[in-house]
Amino acid sequence: MKLRCAVLDDFQSVATTVADWSPVADSVDVVTFPRHFGSEDELAAALEGFEIVVTLRERVAFTASLLARLPALRLLIASGMRNSVIDYAAAERHGVTVCGTASSSTPPVEHTWALLLGLARGIVPEATALREGGPWQSTLGADLHGSRLGLLGLGKIGSRVAQVGLAFGMEVTAWSQNLTKERAEEVGVGLAASKEELLASSDFVSIHLALGDRTRGLLGAAELGLMRPTGYLVNTSRAAIVDQDALLAALHAGTIAGAGVDVFDIEPLPADHPMRTAPRLLATPHLGYVSHSNYRTYYGQAVEDIAAFLAGAPVRRLG
């Protein structure tokens, strides 16, 4: 009898076409779910009887209580090699093997710049006005060349964002708790004296930090208040790094020029969420990792994970 594999949140309905599932076709039946299940009860009901589950990034939390309700589950595959919403100890107790996949940093770098450029040049309001018969030019674009880009975080993604900023002729500085002058110089950027100095002196601020105890709520009302009224904030990292109420207040008050956001405290975003209607906000539905090449890797390596598990030698184990 074949095992059953559930693929969650296949919004684009591409999971079974972007990768070759034939290596496991004789052993596994794949069922994809194109809609998000918003509650544990819905998830438990939908996943009943599935031995394998493939989940995207950190969209679905596999808590101890959920895992206890999935007695058939034997293999959980999450895209990426880091996942903060899986209870690994509970998975082990229930005999569930957890595996990951590779994930490219290129798509989030590119999406960061899509948001930053869209904000700087008013792309969305200008394109909307053109299509709907609105005014011919109503915004005045912000120049990148000669302006200052401040990066919170200079890791794999932040350093590549920095290189693009330098290519645009921007002055780039960076800050994080552990960032050294030597590392900043390796990338060719300046080291900000402090988080506060970076926020106060930058025309554009982009966040590229992992979420943890030290970064949760890193930018609150006081920190956002340091930004220039002509400054823009971009967050393609994690929503919880920025106090969401403080960000909404700044956008409504106009104390910053705008924000580009790809991550939210609740995903998918509820229809009545205030982020959907906030002024000065360019928001996208967590598209940072959503690209053809990344999905080909996610699902291609998910097939590899399944094949290895069936052979008794799991690969890319997490936890």
Sequence and secondary structure as in RCSB ss.txt:
>XXXX:A:sequence
MKLRCAVLDDFQSVATTVADWSPVADSVDVVTFPRHFGSEDELAAALEGFEIVVTLRERVAFTASLLARLPALRL
LIASGMRNSVIDYAAAERHGVTVCGTASSSTPPVEHTWALLLGLARGIVPEATALREGGPWQSTLGADLHGSRLG
LLGLGKIGSRVAQVGLAFGMEVTAWSQNLTKERAEEVGVGLAASKEELLASSDFVSIHLALGDRTRGLLGAAELG
LMRPTGYLVNTSRAAIVDQDALLAALHAGTIAGAGVDVFDIEPLPADHPMRTAPRLLATPHLGYVSHSNYRTYYG
QAVEDIAAFLAGAPVRRLG
>XXXX:A:secstr
  EEEEE   TTS TTTSS  GGGTTTEEEEE  S   SHHHHHHHTTT SEEEE TTSS B HHHHHT TT  E
EEESSS  SSB HHHHHHTT EEE     SHHHHHHHHHHHHHHHTTHHHHHHHHHHT  S        TT EEE
EE  SHHHHHHHHHHHHTT EEEEE TT  HHHHHHHT EE S HHHHHHH SEEEE    STTTTT B HHHHT
TS TT EEEE S GGGB HHHHHHHHHHTSSSEEEE   SSSS  TT GGGT TTEEE SS TT SHHHHHHHHH
HHHHHHHHHHTT   SB  
